Amino acid sequence: MKSKYRVHRFKISMAEDQSRLEQFLNNLEGEVAAIIPNIALDIMWKHRVNFLFIVEKLE
């Protein structure tokens, strides 16, 4: 049986969106296969995560 996957792009502010991310993950239909952060450079070479790719494995 082939597995199917769905990729979600979740825009996030790491300091403020913990509860929104938790709610999103709890409302997924399938199993979370991976969470991939996109790390960007900010002012003065400061790193920040501006969005996540969330890979969902569907049944």
PDB file with one MODEL, atoms N, CA, C and O in Angstrom:
MODEL        1
ATOM      1  N   MET A   1       0.835  -1.183   0.000  1.00  0.00           N
ATOM      2  CA  MET A   1       0.000   0.000   0.000  1.00  0.00           C
ATOM      3  C   MET A   1       0.882   1.249   0.000  1.00  0.00           C
ATOM      4  O   MET A   1       1.817   1.358   0.793  1.00  0.00           O
ATOM      5  N   LYS A   2       0.580   2.172  -0.880  1.00  0.00           N
ATOM      6  CA  LYS A   2       1.343   3.412  -0.947  1.00  0.00           C
ATOM      7  C   LYS A   2       0.838   4.395   0.099  1.00  0.00           C
ATOM      8  O   LYS A   2      -0.364   4.524   0.331  1.00  0.00           O
ATOM      9  N   SER A   3       1.778   5.079   0.717  1.00  0.00           N
ATOM     10  CA  SER A   3       1.410   6.112   1.680  1.00  0.00           C
ATOM     11  C   SER A   3       1.218   7.426   0.946  1.00  0.00           C
ATOM     12  O   SER A   3       1.894   7.706  -0.043  1.00  0.00           O
ATOM     13  N   LYS A   4       0.287   8.229   1.444  1.00  0.00           N
ATOM     14  CA  LYS A   4       0.064   9.557   0.898  1.00  0.00           C
ATOM     15  C   LYS A   4       0.450  10.563   1.961  1.00  0.00           C
ATOM     16  O   LYS A   4       0.262  10.346   3.158  1.00  0.00           O
ATOM     17  N   TYR A   5       0.998  11.676   1.484  1.00  0.00           N
ATOM     18  CA  TYR A   5       1.449  12.723   2.385  1.00  0.00           C
ATOM     19  C   TYR A   5       0.846  14.058   1.971  1.00  0.00           C
ATOM     20  O   TYR A   5       0.576  14.295   0.794  1.00  0.00           O
ATOM     21  N   ARG A   6       0.644  14.907   2.938  1.00  0.00           N
ATOM     22  CA  ARG A   6       0.202  16.275   2.693  1.00  0.00           C
ATOM     23  C   ARG A   6       1.200  17.195   3.393  1.00  0.00           C
ATOM     24  O   ARG A   6       1.575  16.948   4.539  1.00  0.00           O
ATOM     25  N   VAL A   7       1.630  18.252   2.708  1.00  0.00           N
ATOM     26  CA  VAL A   7       2.578  19.206   3.288  1.00  0.00           C
ATOM     27  C   VAL A   7       1.842  20.519   3.552  1.00  0.00           C
ATOM     28  O   VAL A   7       1.209  21.085   2.660  1.00  0.00           O
ATOM     29  N   HIS A   8       1.940  20.987   4.794  1.00  0.00           N
ATOM     30  CA  HIS A   8       1.311  22.243   5.197  1.00  0.00           C
ATOM     31  C   HIS A   8       2.408  23.269   5.444  1.00  0.00           C
ATOM     32  O   HIS A   8       3.469  22.940   5.974  1.00  0.00           O
ATOM     33  N   ARG A   9       2.149  24.506   5.060  1.00  0.00           N
ATOM     34  CA  ARG A   9       3.065  25.610   5.373  1.00  0.00           C
ATOM     35  C   ARG A   9       2.418  26.413   6.490  1.00  0.00           C
ATOM     36  O   ARG A   9       1.316  26.937   6.328  1.00  0.00           O
ATOM     37  N   PHE A  10       3.107  26.510   7.628  1.00  0.00           N
ATOM     38  CA  PHE A  10       2.562  27.145   8.821  1.00  0.00           C
ATOM     39  C   PHE A  10       3.425  28.350   9.167  1.00  0.00           C
ATOM     40  O   PHE A  10       4.543  28.197   9.658  1.00  0.00           O
ATOM     41  N   LYS A  11       2.905  29.553   8.910  1.00  0.00           N
ATOM     42  CA  LYS A  11       3.635  30.782   9.242  1.00  0.00           C
ATOM     43  C   LYS A  11       3.625  30.950  10.757  1.00  0.00           C
ATOM     44  O   LYS A  11       2.590  30.788  11.405  1.00  0.00           O
ATOM     45  N   ILE A  12       4.791  31.279  11.313  1.00  0.00           N
ATOM     46  CA  ILE A  12       4.917  31.259  12.776  1.00  0.00           C
ATOM     47  C   ILE A  12       5.856  32.345  13.283  1.00  0.00           C
ATOM     48  O   ILE A  12       6.830  32.715  12.628  1.00  0.00           O
ATOM     49  N   SER A  13       5.534  32.834  14.455  1.00  0.00           N
ATOM     50  CA  SER A  13       6.442  33.640  15.250  1.00  0.00           C
ATOM     51  C   SER A  13       6.727  32.792  16.489  1.00  0.00           C
ATOM     52  O   SER A  13       5.837  32.580  17.313  1.00  0.00           O
ATOM     53  N   MET A  14       7.936  32.319  16.622  1.00  0.00           N
ATOM     54  CA  MET A  14       8.251  31.321  17.652  1.00  0.00           C
ATOM     55  C   MET A  14       7.940  31.815  19.067  1.00  0.00           C
ATOM     56  O   MET A  14       7.643  31.003  19.943  1.00  0.00           O
ATOM     57  N   ALA A  15       8.002  33.110  19.305  1.00  0.00           N
ATOM     58  CA  ALA A  15       7.752  33.629  20.645  1.00  0.00           C
ATOM     59  C   ALA A  15       6.264  33.754  20.972  1.00  0.00           C
ATOM     60  O   ALA A  15       5.899  33.869  22.142  1.00  0.00           O
ATOM     61  N   GLU A  16       5.404  33.732  19.956  1.00  0.00           N
ATOM     62  CA  GLU A  16       3.998  34.059  20.195  1.00  0.00           C
ATOM     63  C   GLU A  16       2.999  32.973  19.808  1.00  0.00           C
ATOM     64  O   GLU A  16       1.864  33.006  20.284  1.00  0.00           O
ATOM     65  N   ASP A  17       3.370  32.022  18.973  1.00  0.00           N
ATOM     66  CA  ASP A  17       2.391  31.135  18.353  1.00  0.00           C
ATOM     67  C   ASP A  17       2.395  29.701  18.870  1.00  0.00           C
ATOM     68  O   ASP A  17       1.980  28.794  18.149  1.00  0.00           O
ATOM     69  N   GLN A  18       2.841  29.479  20.068  1.00  0.00           N
ATOM     70  CA  GLN A  18       2.889  28.119  20.589  1.00  0.00           C
ATOM     71  C   GLN A  18       1.492  27.498  20.667  1.00  0.00           C
ATOM     72  O   GLN A  18       1.307  26.358  20.240  1.00  0.00           O
ATOM     73  N   SER A  19       0.530  28.206  21.191  1.00  0.00           N
ATOM     74  CA  SER A  19      -0.813  27.637  21.330  1.00  0.00           C
ATOM     75  C   SER A  19      -1.482  27.443  19.973  1.00  0.00           C
ATOM     76  O   SER A  19      -2.230  26.483  19.787  1.00  0.00           O
ATOM     77  N   ARG A  20      -1.224  28.340  19.024  1.00  0.00           N
ATOM     78  CA  ARG A  20      -1.787  28.190  17.675  1.00  0.00           C
ATOM     79  C   ARG A  20      -1.205  26.962  16.975  1.00  0.00           C
ATOM     80  O   ARG A  20      -1.926  26.238  16.288  1.00  0.00           O
ATOM     81  N   LEU A  21       0.104  26.725  17.148  1.00  0.00           N
ATOM     82  CA  LEU A  21       0.739  25.537  16.578  1.00  0.00           C
ATOM     83  C   LEU A  21       0.198  24.269  17.233  1.00  0.00           C
ATOM     84  O   LEU A  21      -0.073  23.282  16.548  1.00  0.00           O
ATOM     85  N   GLU A  22       0.044  24.293  18.531  1.00  0.00           N
ATOM     86  CA  GLU A  22      -0.496  23.134  19.252  1.00  0.00           C
ATOM     87  C   GLU A  22      -1.905  22.806  18.757  1.00  0.00           C
ATOM     88  O   GLU A  22      -2.228  21.637  18.541  1.00  0.00           O
ATOM     89  N   GLN A  23      -2.731  23.812  18.578  1.00  0.00           N
ATOM     90  CA  GLN A  23      -4.091  23.601  18.089  1.00  0.00           C
ATOM     91  C   GLN A  23      -4.073  23.037  16.664  1.00  0.00           C
ATOM     92  O   GLN A  23      -4.847  22.134  16.345  1.00  0.00           O
ATOM     93  N   PHE A  24      -3.196  23.565  15.811  1.00  0.00           N
ATOM     94  CA  PHE A  24      -3.087  23.088  14.439  1.00  0.00           C
ATOM     95  C   PHE A  24      -2.693  21.605  14.403  1.00  0.00           C
ATOM     96  O   PHE A  24      -3.294  20.816  13.674  1.00  0.00           O
ATOM     97  N   LEU A  25      -1.682  21.237  15.190  1.00  0.00           N
ATOM     98  CA  LEU A  25      -1.210  19.853  15.208  1.00  0.00           C
ATOM     99  C   LEU A  25      -2.281  18.898  15.738  1.00  0.00           C
ATOM    100  O   LEU A  25      -2.428  17.786  15.232  1.00  0.00           O
ATOM    101  N   ASN A  26      -3.014  19.323  16.734  1.00  0.00           N
ATOM    102  CA  ASN A  26      -4.063  18.469  17.306  1.00  0.00           C
ATOM    103  C   ASN A  26      -5.244  18.293  16.357  1.00  0.00           C
ATOM    104  O   ASN A  26      -5.993  17.326  16.497  1.00  0.00           O
ATOM    105  N   ASN A  27      -5.432  19.189  15.404  1.00  0.00           N
ATOM    106  CA  ASN A  27      -6.553  19.107  14.472  1.00  0.00           C
ATOM    107  C   ASN A  27      -6.210  18.387  13.172  1.00  0.00           C
ATOM    108  O   ASN A  27      -7.074  18.259  12.304  1.00  0.00           O
ATOM    109  N   LEU A  28      -4.982  17.916  13.011  1.00  0.00           N
ATOM    110  CA  LEU A  28      -4.618  17.182  11.802  1.00  0.00           C
ATOM    111  C   LEU A  28      -5.314  15.831  11.773  1.00  0.00           C
ATOM    112  O   LEU A  28      -5.533  15.214  12.816  1.00  0.00           O
ATOM    113  N   GLU A  29      -5.656  15.378  10.584  1.00  0.00           N
ATOM    114  CA  GLU A  29      -6.331  14.089  10.422  1.00  0.00           C
ATOM    115  C   GLU A  29      -5.361  12.921  10.541  1.00  0.00           C
ATOM    116  O   GLU A  29      -5.690  11.900  11.144  1.00  0.00           O
ATOM    117  N   GLY A  30      -4.164  13.065   9.969  1.00  0.00           N
ATOM    118  CA  GLY A  30      -3.193  11.980   9.934  1.00  0.00           C
ATOM    119  C   GLY A  30      -2.127  12.119  10.998  1.00  0.00           C
ATOM    120  O   GLY A  30      -2.292  12.816  12.000  1.00  0.00           O
ATOM    121  N   GLU A  31      -1.035  11.434  10.746  1.00  0.00           N
ATOM    122  CA  GLU A  31       0.108  11.398  11.662  1.00  0.00           C
ATOM    123  C   GLU A  31       1.161  12.394  11.182  1.00  0.00           C
ATOM    124  O   GLU A  31       1.400  12.507   9.979  1.00  0.00           O
ATOM    125  N   VAL A  32       1.789  13.114  12.104  1.00  0.00           N
ATOM    126  CA  VAL A  32       2.853  14.049  11.747  1.00  0.00           C
ATOM    127  C   VAL A  32       4.107  13.239  11.445  1.00  0.00           C
ATOM    128  O   VAL A  32       4.625  12.534  12.311  1.00  0.00           O
ATOM    129  N   ALA A  33       4.596  13.346  10.197  1.00  0.00           N
ATOM    130  CA  ALA A  33       5.780  12.607   9.780  1.00  0.00           C
ATOM    131  C   ALA A  33       7.047  13.434   9.996  1.00  0.00           C
ATOM    132  O   ALA A  33       8.103  12.883  10.304  1.00  0.00           O
ATOM    133  N   ALA A  34       6.942  14.761   9.835  1.00  0.00           N
ATOM    134  CA  ALA A  34       8.109  15.624   9.997  1.00  0.00           C
ATOM    135  C   ALA A  34       7.665  17.066  10.187  1.00  0.00           C
ATOM    136  O   ALA A  34       6.610  17.479   9.705  1.00  0.00           O
ATOM    137  N   ILE A  35       8.490  17.818  10.897  1.00  0.00           N
ATOM    138  CA  ILE A  35       8.326  19.265  11.004  1.00  0.00           C
ATOM    139  C   ILE A  35       9.658  19.871  10.604  1.00  0.00           C
ATOM    140  O   ILE A  35      10.682  19.629  11.243  1.00  0.00           O
ATOM    141  N   ILE A  36       9.633  20.669   9.528  1.00  0.00           N
ATOM    142  CA  ILE A  36      10.857  21.227   8.959  1.00  0.00           C
ATOM    143  C   ILE A  36      10.804  22.747   9.087  1.00  0.00           C
ATOM    144  O   ILE A  36       9.959  23.385   8.460  1.00  0.00           O
ATOM    145  N   PRO A  37      11.689  23.338   9.886  1.00  0.00           N
ATOM    146  CA  PRO A  37      11.678  24.795  10.029  1.00  0.00           C
ATOM    147  C   PRO A  37      12.424  25.472   8.881  1.00  0.00           C
ATOM    148  O   PRO A  37      13.408  24.939   8.368  1.00  0.00           O
ATOM    149  N   ASN A  38      11.947  26.649   8.485  1.00  0.00           N
ATOM    150  CA  ASN A  38      12.670  27.491   7.540  1.00  0.00           C
ATOM    151  C   ASN A  38      13.371  28.568   8.366  1.00  0.00           C
ATOM    152  O   ASN A  38      12.720  29.406   8.991  1.00  0.00           O
ATOM    153  N   ILE A  39      14.686  28.538   8.364  1.00  0.00           N
ATOM    154  CA  ILE A  39      15.464  29.456   9.183  1.00  0.00           C
ATOM    155  C   ILE A  39      15.994  30.568   8.296  1.00  0.00           C
ATOM    156  O   ILE A  39      16.660  30.319   7.291  1.00  0.00           O
ATOM    157  N   ALA A  40      15.686  31.806   8.687  1.00  0.00           N
ATOM    158  CA  ALA A  40      16.092  32.981   7.910  1.00  0.00           C
ATOM    159  C   ALA A  40      17.030  33.838   8.751  1.00  0.00           C
ATOM    160  O   ALA A  40      16.993  33.812   9.981  1.00  0.00           O
ATOM    161  N   LEU A  41      17.859  34.587   8.065  1.00  0.00           N
ATOM    162  CA  LEU A  41      18.737  35.535   8.748  1.00  0.00           C
ATOM    163  C   LEU A  41      18.007  36.853   8.930  1.00  0.00           C
ATOM    164  O   LEU A  41      17.345  37.345   8.015  1.00  0.00           O
ATOM    165  N   ASP A  42      18.135  37.413  10.113  1.00  0.00           N
ATOM    166  CA  ASP A  42      17.502  38.676  10.443  1.00  0.00           C
ATOM    167  C   ASP A  42      18.606  39.716  10.611  1.00  0.00           C
ATOM    168  O   ASP A  42      19.740  39.504  10.182  1.00  0.00           O
ATOM    169  N   ILE A  43      18.280  40.800  11.215  1.00  0.00           N
ATOM    170  CA  ILE A  43      19.235  41.885  11.445  1.00  0.00           C
ATOM    171  C   ILE A  43      20.394  41.381  12.306  1.00  0.00           C
ATOM    172  O   ILE A  43      20.191  40.633  13.262  1.00  0.00           O
ATOM    173  N   MET A  44      21.585  41.793  11.962  1.00  0.00           N
ATOM    174  CA  MET A  44      22.809  41.466  12.714  1.00  0.00           C
ATOM    175  C   MET A  44      23.063  39.958  12.782  1.00  0.00           C
ATOM    176  O   MET A  44      23.531  39.462  13.807  1.00  0.00           O
ATOM    177  N   TRP A  45      22.765  39.230  11.717  1.00  0.00           N
ATOM    178  CA  TRP A  45      22.999  37.794  11.586  1.00  0.00           C
ATOM    179  C   TRP A  45      22.240  36.966  12.615  1.00  0.00           C
ATOM    180  O   TRP A  45      22.640  35.849  12.942  1.00  0.00           O
ATOM    181  N   LYS A  46      21.156  37.515  13.115  1.00  0.00           N
ATOM    182  CA  LYS A  46      20.307  36.792  14.055  1.00  0.00           C
ATOM    183  C   LYS A  46      19.431  35.817  13.266  1.00  0.00           C
ATOM    184  O   LYS A  46      18.845  36.192  12.251  1.00  0.00           O
ATOM    185  N   HIS A  47      19.343  34.595  13.721  1.00  0.00           N
ATOM    186  CA  HIS A  47      18.536  33.584  13.043  1.00  0.00           C
ATOM    187  C   HIS A  47      17.130  33.572  13.628  1.00  0.00           C
ATOM    188  O   HIS A  47      16.933  33.778  14.825  1.00  0.00           O
ATOM    189  N   ARG A  48      16.152  33.322  12.748  1.00  0.00           N
ATOM    190  CA  ARG A  48      14.779  33.207  13.207  1.00  0.00           C
ATOM    191  C   ARG A  48      14.020  32.231  12.317  1.00  0.00           C
ATOM    192  O   ARG A  48      14.352  32.062  11.144  1.00  0.00           O
ATOM    193  N   VAL A  49      13.022  31.602  12.870  1.00  0.00           N
ATOM    194  CA  VAL A  49      12.166  30.688  12.116  1.00  0.00           C
ATOM    195  C   VAL A  49      10.940  31.480  11.685  1.00  0.00           C
ATOM    196  O   VAL A  49      10.204  32.001  12.523  1.00  0.00           O
ATOM    197  N   ASN A  50      10.720  31.570  10.361  1.00  0.00           N
ATOM    198  CA  ASN A  50       9.572  32.343   9.905  1.00  0.00           C
ATOM    199  C   ASN A  50       8.407  31.466   9.444  1.00  0.00           C
ATOM    200  O   ASN A  50       7.274  31.944   9.389  1.00  0.00           O
ATOM    201  N   PHE A  51       8.651  30.208   9.114  1.00  0.00           N
ATOM    202  CA  PHE A  51       7.558  29.275   8.864  1.00  0.00           C
ATOM    203  C   PHE A  51       8.046  27.844   9.018  1.00  0.00           C
ATOM    204  O   PHE A  51       9.246  27.571   9.022  1.00  0.00           O
ATOM    205  N   LEU A  52       7.079  26.934   9.147  1.00  0.00           N
ATOM    206  CA  LEU A  52       7.354  25.511   9.269  1.00  0.00           C
ATOM    207  C   LEU A  52       6.682  24.782   8.121  1.00  0.00           C
ATOM    208  O   LEU A  52       5.577  25.141   7.713  1.00  0.00           O
ATOM    209  N   PHE A  53       7.343  23.759   7.597  1.00  0.00           N
ATOM    210  CA  PHE A  53       6.677  22.788   6.744  1.00  0.00           C
ATOM    211  C   PHE A  53       6.314  21.626   7.649  1.00  0.00           C
ATOM    212  O   PHE A  53       7.179  21.054   8.312  1.00  0.00           O
ATOM    213  N   ILE A  54       5.039  21.277   7.678  1.00  0.00           N
ATOM    214  CA  ILE A  54       4.572  20.159   8.485  1.00  0.00           C
ATOM    215  C   ILE A  54       4.099  19.080   7.531  1.00  0.00           C
ATOM    216  O   ILE A  54       3.151  19.286   6.773  1.00  0.00           O
ATOM    217  N   VAL A  55       4.760  17.927   7.566  1.00  0.00           N
ATOM    218  CA  VAL A  55       4.437  16.817   6.682  1.00  0.00           C
ATOM    219  C   VAL A  55       3.501  15.877   7.426  1.00  0.00           C
ATOM    220  O   VAL A  55       3.835  15.357   8.491  1.00  0.00           O
ATOM    221  N   GLU A  56       2.328  15.669   6.851  1.00  0.00           N
ATOM    222  CA  GLU A  56       1.305  14.834   7.452  1.00  0.00           C
ATOM    223  C   GLU A  56       1.149  13.552   6.643  1.00  0.00           C
ATOM    224  O   GLU A  56       0.933  13.603   5.433  1.00  0.00           O
ATOM    225  N   LYS A  57       1.258  12.409   7.305  1.00  0.00           N
ATOM    226  CA  LYS A  57       1.063  11.122   6.650  1.00  0.00           C
ATOM    227  C   LYS A  57      -0.411  10.744   6.760  1.00  0.00           C
ATOM    228  O   LYS A  57      -0.953  10.632   7.860  1.00  0.00           O
ATOM    229  N   LEU A  58      -1.046  10.549   5.617  1.00  0.00           N
ATOM    230  CA  LEU A  58      -2.474  10.231   5.586  1.00  0.00           C
ATOM    231  C   LEU A  58      -2.678   8.734   5.538  1.00  0.00           C
ATOM    232  O   LEU A  58      -1.814   8.003   5.054  1.00  0.00           O
ATOM    233  N   GLU A  59      -3.792   8.277   6.028  1.00  0.00           N
ATOM    234  CA  GLU A  59      -4.120   6.844   6.037  1.00  0.00           C
ATOM    235  C   GLU A  59      -4.634   6.409   4.674  1.00  0.00           C
ATOM    236  O   GLU A  59      -4.962   5.238   4.484  1.00  0.00           O
TER     237      GLU A  59
ENDMDL
END
